[in-house]
Amino acid sequence: MTLGSGTRRQPLIVGLTTAGFDESTLAYRLFDYGRNVEAGVVDDPTFCFRWWAAPVDAPYRDPASWALANPALSGPGAFLKADDFAVSVRTTTEAPFRRFRLNQWTEAPEVWLPVGAWDACRSALELDPRRPVTVGIDLALTHDTTAVVVAQRQAERIVLRARFWANPFPPGHSQHDDWELDVRAVMDLLRTVRKESPVAAARIDGRTRDGPAFCYDPWGFREAANILWDEGLAMIEVPQTNERLGPATRAFYDAVVDRRIAHDGDPQDRRRDRRGHGCRPGARACPAERGGHAFLA
C-alpha cells in the first residue's frame, strides 16, 4: 500500500494491531522498526510508533498487568471492562491471552512452559565427572533442530547441558532446502562425551557398558547409532511413540516447574526469543529400549 501512495494528497497510513507470534510477518517487522525508532536507534521522524504492552515478566492473571497494556480500562473515556478480562483469563490459555490482552509477542501460538519457569531453573551446578550421565539425542536433518542433551542427577536436581544444530538458512532462502546436517559432527560429540564421562552407567542386554547411556530417536540416526554401538558406546534406541512421549513430556514439565532442573542459562537452551515466551528446552525423558536406564526417571 505504501508503494502506491505517491500520488495521494495525504499519503498517511495508520496501522492498528495486537501482538502476534510470527516474526516473519509485516506486522513484526514494523513493530521491530518502531521500537528502534522509539529507542533512537533509527532516526525517522515520519514514523510514529506507540505500543502499549505489559512487561515481559508481568503475571498475566494480575489485573494490574491488564491495565498496563490497556489504557482504555480506566480513566476518561474508558470503554473496556475488567470483568470481561476476568472471564477471558479463566477460559483462554496463556499465550493467546498474552498476545491479545497484554499485547506481548510470543514465540508460538501456544506456550508450553509457564513464562519464567525455565529461567528460574538457572543454576551454578556443574556436571560432576565422578557421577554417571545419560545422553539424549534427537536428530533432524534439514528443517528442524538437532539436540544432544547430557543429564546428570545430583541429589534432587537434574543438571542439564545441551548442544544444538539448526538450519542456518530461514524458510524461503534459496539454500534452505539444500542444507543438511553433518551427522558426523553429532557422532564426534558423542564420542567426546563418552571419553570425558567414563563412569559406568548403562546395563544393556545383561551387560554393563562403560560410559553413559546414549538414548536416541532412531529416525535418521540408526545407521550412525549402529556404528557407535560397534565402537563400544551404549546406544539405546527410543522410538518416539505417544506412549513414551506423553509421560516423558509430563515428567519434564513437572521437573521444570518444580525447579528440579538445573541449567547454566546458555541461550542455546531456548529458541531465540527476545520477549521470554515460548521457551522450548531440547531435553526429553528417555526410557530405555535395550536396557533399564531412564533419562529422567
C-alpha positions as CSV (number, residue, x, y, z in Angstrom):
1,M,0.0,0.0,0.0
2,T,2.8,2.4,0.8
3,L,4.4,1.9,-2.6
4,G,1.2,3.1,-4.3
5,S,0.6,6.2,-2.2
6,G,3.0,8.6,-4.0
7,T,0.2,10.4,-5.9
8,R,-2.1,10.9,-2.9
9,R,-2.6,14.4,-1.4
10,Q,-2.2,12.9,2.1
11,P,-0.2,9.6,2.0
12,L,-0.6,9.0,5.7
13,I,-1.2,5.3,6.6
14,V,-2.3,4.2,10.0
15,G,-1.9,0.7,11.2
16,L,-3.5,-0.9,14.2
17,T,-2.7,-4.3,15.5
18,T,-2.1,-6.5,18.6
19,A,1.0,-8.7,19.0
20,G,1.4,-12.0,17.2
21,F,3.8,-14.9,17.2
22,D,5.4,-14.9,13.7
23,E,8.4,-12.7,13.3
24,S,8.5,-13.1,9.6
25,T,5.3,-11.0,9.2
26,L,5.0,-7.4,8.1
27,A,3.4,-6.6,11.5
28,Y,6.5,-7.8,13.4
29,R,8.9,-6.0,11.0
30,L,7.0,-2.7,11.6
31,F,6.9,-3.4,15.3
32,D,10.7,-4.0,15.4
33,Y,11.3,-0.9,13.3
34,G,9.1,1.1,15.5
35,R,10.9,0.0,18.7
36,N,14.2,1.1,17.1
37,V,12.7,4.5,16.2
38,E,11.3,4.8,19.7
39,A,14.8,4.0,21.2
40,G,16.6,6.4,19.0
41,V,18.5,3.7,17.1
42,V,16.8,4.7,13.9
43,D,16.2,8.4,13.0
44,D,12.8,8.6,11.2
45,P,10.5,11.5,12.1
46,T,8.0,10.2,9.5
47,F,7.3,7.0,11.5
48,C,5.1,7.4,14.6
49,F,5.1,4.4,16.9
50,R,3.0,3.8,20.0
51,W,2.9,0.4,21.7
52,W,1.2,-0.4,25.0
53,A,2.2,-3.7,26.5
54,A,2.7,-5.3,29.9
55,P,6.3,-6.1,30.9
56,V,7.7,-9.5,29.8
57,D,7.6,-10.8,33.4
58,A,4.2,-9.4,34.2
59,P,1.9,-12.1,35.7
60,Y,-0.8,-12.5,33.1
61,R,-3.6,-13.1,35.6
62,D,-3.0,-9.9,37.5
63,P,-5.4,-7.0,36.8
64,A,-2.5,-4.6,37.3
65,S,-0.9,-6.2,34.2
66,W,-4.1,-5.8,32.2
67,A,-4.1,-2.1,32.9
68,L,-0.6,-1.5,31.8
69,A,-1.4,-2.8,28.3
70,N,-4.9,-1.4,28.0
71,P,-5.3,2.4,28.8
72,A,-8.9,2.1,27.9
73,L,-9.6,0.1,31.0
74,S,-9.6,3.2,33.2
75,G,-9.6,7.0,33.1
76,P,-11.6,9.4,31.0
77,G,-13.4,7.7,28.0
78,A,-12.7,4.2,29.3
79,F,-14.7,1.6,27.4
80,L,-13.0,-1.8,28.2
81,K,-14.4,-3.8,31.1
82,A,-12.2,-5.5,33.6
83,D,-15.0,-8.1,34.2
84,D,-14.5,-9.2,30.5
85,F,-10.8,-9.7,31.1
86,A,-11.5,-11.7,34.3
87,V,-13.7,-14.1,32.3
88,S,-11.2,-14.3,29.4
89,V,-8.2,-15.2,31.6
90,R,-10.1,-18.2,33.0
91,T,-11.1,-19.5,29.6
92,T,-8.1,-18.7,27.5
93,T,-4.7,-20.3,27.6
94,E,-1.7,-18.2,28.5
95,A,-0.1,-17.5,25.1
96,P,-3.2,-16.1,23.3
97,F,-4.1,-14.1,26.4
98,R,-0.7,-12.5,26.5
99,R,-0.9,-11.6,22.8
100,F,-4.4,-10.3,22.6
101,R,-4.9,-8.8,26.1
102,L,-1.3,-7.9,27.2
103,N,0.0,-7.2,23.7
104,Q,3.1,-9.3,24.1
105,W,4.7,-11.2,21.2
106,T,5.0,-14.9,21.8
107,E,7.3,-17.4,20.0
108,A,4.5,-19.8,19.2
109,P,0.7,-19.9,19.1
110,E,0.8,-21.8,22.5
111,V,3.3,-21.6,25.3
112,W,4.3,-25.0,26.7
113,L,6.1,-23.9,29.9
114,P,4.8,-21.1,32.2
115,V,6.6,-17.8,31.5
116,G,9.8,-17.6,33.6
117,A,9.8,-21.3,34.6
118,W,12.8,-22.2,32.5
119,D,14.8,-19.1,33.6
120,A,14.0,-19.9,37.2
121,C,15.9,-23.2,36.8
122,R,19.2,-21.5,36.1
123,S,21.9,-22.8,38.5
124,A,25.6,-22.7,39.2
125,L,25.7,-26.5,39.4
126,E,28.1,-28.2,37.1
127,L,28.4,-31.7,35.7
128,D,30.4,-33.9,38.1
129,P,32.8,-36.1,36.3
130,R,32.6,-38.6,39.2
131,R,28.9,-39.2,38.6
132,P,27.2,-41.0,35.7
133,V,25.4,-39.1,33.0
134,T,22.7,-40.0,30.5
135,V,22.6,-38.5,27.0
136,G,19.6,-37.9,24.8
137,I,19.9,-37.5,21.0
138,D,17.1,-36.3,18.7
139,L,18.1,-35.8,15.0
140,A,16.7,-33.5,12.3
141,L,18.4,-33.4,9.0
142,T,17.1,-30.3,7.4
143,H,14.0,-28.5,8.7
144,D,14.1,-28.8,12.5
145,T,16.6,-28.7,15.3
146,T,19.0,-31.5,16.3
147,A,19.7,-31.7,20.0
148,V,22.2,-33.6,22.2
149,V,21.4,-33.2,25.9
150,V,23.5,-34.5,28.7
151,A,21.7,-35.1,32.0
152,Q,23.1,-35.9,35.5
153,R,21.2,-36.4,38.7
154,Q,22.6,-34.6,41.7
155,A,20.5,-35.1,44.8
156,E,17.1,-33.6,44.0
157,R,18.3,-31.7,40.9
158,I,18.9,-32.9,37.3
159,V,21.8,-31.0,35.8
160,L,21.5,-30.4,32.0
161,R,23.9,-29.3,29.3
162,A,22.9,-29.2,25.6
163,R,24.3,-28.7,22.1
164,F,22.1,-27.8,19.2
165,W,22.4,-27.8,15.4
166,A,19.8,-26.0,13.2
167,N,19.4,-25.0,9.6
168,P,21.2,-21.6,9.3
169,F,19.0,-20.5,6.3
170,P,15.4,-19.4,7.0
171,P,12.5,-20.8,5.2
172,G,12.3,-19.3,1.7
173,H,16.0,-18.8,1.4
174,S,17.5,-20.3,-1.8
175,Q,19.7,-22.6,0.3
176,H,17.2,-23.7,3.0
177,D,16.1,-26.9,1.4
178,D,19.7,-27.8,0.3
179,W,21.3,-27.6,3.7
180,E,21.7,-30.9,5.6
181,L,23.1,-31.7,9.0
182,D,26.5,-33.3,9.0
183,V,25.8,-36.3,11.2
184,R,29.5,-36.9,11.7
185,A,29.6,-33.8,13.9
186,V,27.0,-35.3,16.2
187,M,28.8,-38.6,16.3
188,D,32.1,-36.9,17.2
189,L,30.4,-35.1,20.0
190,L,29.0,-38.3,21.4
191,R,32.5,-39.9,21.2
192,T,33.8,-36.9,23.2
193,V,31.1,-37.3,25.8
194,R,32.0,-41.0,26.1
195,K,35.7,-40.1,26.6
196,E,35.1,-37.5,29.2
197,S,32.4,-39.5,31.1
198,P,34.0,-42.9,31.7
199,V,31.8,-43.8,34.8
200,A,29.8,-46.9,34.0
201,A,26.1,-46.0,33.7
202,A,24.5,-48.4,31.3
203,R,23.5,-52.0,31.7
204,I,22.2,-53.4,28.4
205,D,21.2,-56.9,27.5
206,G,22.6,-58.1,30.7
207,R,26.0,-56.4,30.1
208,T,27.4,-53.3,31.6
209,R,29.0,-50.9,29.1
210,D,31.4,-48.3,30.3
211,G,30.4,-44.7,30.0
212,P,27.0,-43.0,29.5
213,A,23.7,-44.4,28.2
214,F,23.0,-42.8,24.8
215,C,19.3,-42.7,24.3
216,Y,18.4,-41.8,20.7
217,D,15.4,-41.5,18.4
218,P,16.1,-44.0,15.6
219,W,14.7,-41.8,12.8
220,G,17.6,-40.7,10.6
221,F,20.2,-41.9,13.2
222,R,20.0,-45.7,13.3
223,E,23.0,-46.3,10.9
224,A,25.2,-43.9,12.9
225,A,24.0,-45.4,16.2
226,N,25.0,-48.9,15.0
227,I,28.5,-47.6,14.1
228,L,28.8,-46.0,17.6
229,W,27.5,-49.3,19.2
230,D,30.2,-51.2,17.4
231,E,32.7,-48.7,18.8
232,G,31.5,-49.6,22.3
233,L,29.1,-46.7,23.1
234,A,25.9,-47.8,25.0
235,M,23.4,-46.8,22.3
236,I,19.7,-47.3,23.5
237,E,17.0,-47.0,20.8
238,V,14.0,-45.0,22.0
239,P,11.2,-44.9,19.4
240,Q,9.2,-41.7,19.6
241,T,5.7,-43.1,20.4
242,N,2.8,-41.4,22.1
243,E,3.0,-43.9,24.9
244,R,6.6,-42.9,25.6
245,L,6.4,-39.1,24.9
246,G,3.3,-38.4,26.8
247,P,4.6,-39.4,30.3
248,A,8.1,-38.2,29.4
249,T,6.9,-34.8,28.5
250,R,4.8,-34.5,31.6
251,A,7.8,-35.6,33.7
252,F,10.0,-32.9,32.2
253,Y,7.3,-30.3,32.6
254,D,6.9,-31.1,36.3
255,A,10.7,-31.1,36.7
256,V,11.0,-27.6,35.3
257,V,8.0,-26.1,37.1
258,D,9.3,-27.7,40.4
259,R,12.8,-26.3,39.7
260,R,14.4,-29.7,39.8
261,I,16.1,-29.0,36.5
262,A,19.5,-27.1,36.7
263,H,20.9,-25.4,33.6
264,D,23.6,-22.8,33.1
265,G,21.5,-20.2,31.3
266,D,23.1,-20.9,27.9
267,P,21.0,-19.0,25.3
268,Q,21.2,-22.1,23.1
269,D,18.9,-23.8,25.5
270,R,15.9,-21.9,24.3
271,R,14.7,-20.8,20.9
272,R,15.7,-17.2,20.1
273,D,13.0,-15.1,21.9
274,R,13.6,-11.6,23.0
275,R,10.4,-11.5,24.9
276,G,10.9,-14.5,27.1
277,H,7.9,-16.5,26.0
278,G,7.6,-20.0,24.5
279,C,10.9,-21.4,25.6
280,R,11.4,-24.9,24.3
281,P,14.2,-26.8,26.1
282,G,15.6,-29.6,24.0
283,A,15.6,-32.4,26.5
284,R,13.4,-35.5,26.6
285,A,12.9,-38.3,29.0
286,C,14.4,-41.5,27.6
287,P,13.1,-44.8,29.0
288,A,15.5,-47.4,27.7
289,E,14.6,-49.7,24.8
290,R,17.5,-52.1,25.2
291,G,18.0,-51.8,28.9
292,G,16.6,-50.3,32.1
293,H,18.1,-46.9,32.2
294,A,15.9,-43.8,32.4
295,F,16.8,-40.3,31.3
296,L,14.5,-38.5,33.8
297,A,13.4,-41.4,36.0
